[in-house]
């Protein structure tokens, strides 16, 4: 913070309040009342290492906060309207414009917001006119380590020399045309006793729940936030008061509550359930909310408080990494995950900070070099860190772990000083100062990134992507992990390295009558096919690929195959992976390194639908994916790695893909499942997908029974599948069809190779089939038993001749004569 700039603005009438360094919202209780332009107070706050926020107040200053310059320009905003205001460039590429109040601006109220879509308060805020009890980061403030925010300085464009008052007529008219006045001051602090964590952002929590604030304040000692619309039912606030808000969050010092009188939600747990059902990737809010929840803040206070006895600073208790098993889970004792042991001393270095991170959180962290991603333990599974939580953990470690070392360091310093008759108090102060300086230095962006980078190589942190989801006989569900060998459920554990999971919960009593009726309809009551499908799906729960096959779901439409695959895909959850059909179509680069196959690593069910007609299947790729050999691939811009397939491949199509090869090595892998029933339009149930989704716990039990049957008898392909597959193979043997229609097979005949190939080439083109080259044609003929011999006139095939309508050619006659 530059005091020279702040002091000049204070002299002009602008007010400021303190906040923690790196923050751009005040973390001080009652900050609107703390706001001042007293220069001595401001200088003291800056000297103590605080950031400042500029507080808008009637009679003093206001601020224009432009978040999206292009969007406001699109609505007719003119940048020249900002002339005369004190302009500051924000780290995110926006602009803050500071001005002084006039009677016209004070009449606008407290806050006016322009949304990207006018009237839609869920759309992006592109312009905010902050008029009273609102704040923006002060000029020269530093933003650092704020969730979803870019680090950097709020950089003034010029030296402060004064600003104009009010708004020019054109800008005032624009604000009135597009702006939406807020109905109440939205200051986040007041006289209530609840103290939020310095890094907690109410806006982030609301945004996480797809909400925006309507009005907030204290009600009976709790902090209430009424939202514009309910994220579940969409009911809007519609003039709600703070106390009688239709939809609101309630903060009472222990988590938060949620109430919506419109849809009947009465608890946070009910909200999480509804959000989980609505949003596929929903994760409950897991960040800290209240100051008292963070032991590190208490410990850090001790750094600057020598009056607090050392023995009062207690270490954070080790968490129970494995909860007590719930009733109904397996009685088998599972090993608890332990914190990682750290090698070597932990020093005040970047490597020392990395070791502190691993010591505190290593049991909940993994890093994969091939994906270049961090993975965090969620309590149910390992999750990719897409939100930069590792950096937030690093920042917490800087404060908590280093601070916890101070008591022992102080005791050691005092003991040594006393041994050498030195000033023990001075030695203590030096230790505290050294730790304080290291904590501040370690909070920089570069230091945090270095800590995280060095932690990657610590023992127990690095994993290969192929380490995840490799236990063939477990299946992660919404309420634990199923041991597929026994059918028992146990608490999810880190050591299983489950990256995949399904949200479906295991309920041993659940049934699925609608699902069973659906199968009877689409398979026309064919019990052998229905039981086969059950074994196939049960087998797919595992990572076992011993059957070495893929499943071609064939039918001409309106036959239920899409509904079947969609329902099983929901059952499998994260274990299911959709792929492009093009991944299995023959192309020139089949032999190269494939990025598209990398995404299939760890999956247990892969589906693809609707191949383009006349596209040729890549027999080599399908052999590889259904075999037990390693697949070489890489993620885009990632490192090369290998994995062994764990998935079962389901291809759904309305026409059979082309296959050229007739070798046993390929066709033994094909399982064509026929869908022969066409459901009339008047009998189609538009709500069936939802009805089947409600039966997923029962369908899970149905699949587990299929798994038990598979373990007893294997897939045991029924006659319907064997016959349909053989018919498919016969249809795809274009060479055999050519021989049957155009050739005579006899030991008495022979044909010159070039003549036979020309006839084949003409026939296959007229038939619209794939044209083999001469080498492939020759190989396939010899595989069928026709001998190729070299004659003075060239090569010929023995035992096969063409059925000519005209008289036999001279060269063909010569061939026949040579045989006889």
Secondary structure, 3 states (H helix, E strand, C coil): CCHHHHHHHHHHCCEEEEECCECCCCCCCCHHHHCECCHHHHHHHHHCCCEEEEEECCCCEEEEEECCHHHHHHCCCCHHHHCCCEEEECCCCCEEEEEECCHHHHCCCCEEEEECCCCCCCCCEEEEEECCCEEEECCCCEECCCCCCCCEECEECCCCCCCCECCCHHHHHHHHHHCEECCCCCCCCCCCCCCECCCCCHHHHHHHCCCCEEEEEEECCEEEEEECECCCCCCECCCCCCCCCCEEEEECCCCCEEEECCCCECCHHHHHHHHHHHCCCCCCCCCCCEHHHCHHHHHHHHHCCCCCCHHHCCCCCCCCCCCCCCCCCCCCCCCCCCCCCCCCCCCCCHHHHHHHHHHHHHHHEEEECCCCEEEEECCCCEEECCCCHHHHHHHHHHHHHHHHCHHHHHHHHHHHHHHCCCCHHHHHHHHHHHHHHHHHHHCCHHHHHHHHHHHCCCCCCEECHHHCCCCCCEEEECCEEEECCCCEEECCCHHHCCCCCCCCCCCCCCCCHHHHHHHHHHCCCCHHHHHHHHHHHHHHCCCCCCCCCEEEEECCCCCCHHHHHHHHHHHHHHHEEECCHHHHECCHHHHCCECCCHHHCCCCEEEEECCCCCCEECHHHHHHHCCCCEEEEECCCCCEEEEECCCEEEEEECCCCECCCCCHHHHCCEEEEECCCCCCHHHCCCCHHHHHHHCHHHHHHHHHHHHHHHHHHCCCCCHHHHHHHHHHHHHHCHHHHHHHHHEEEEEEEEEEHHHHHHHHHHHHHHHCCCCCCHHHHHHHHHHCCCEEEEECCEEEEEEEEECCCCCCCHHHHHHHHHHC
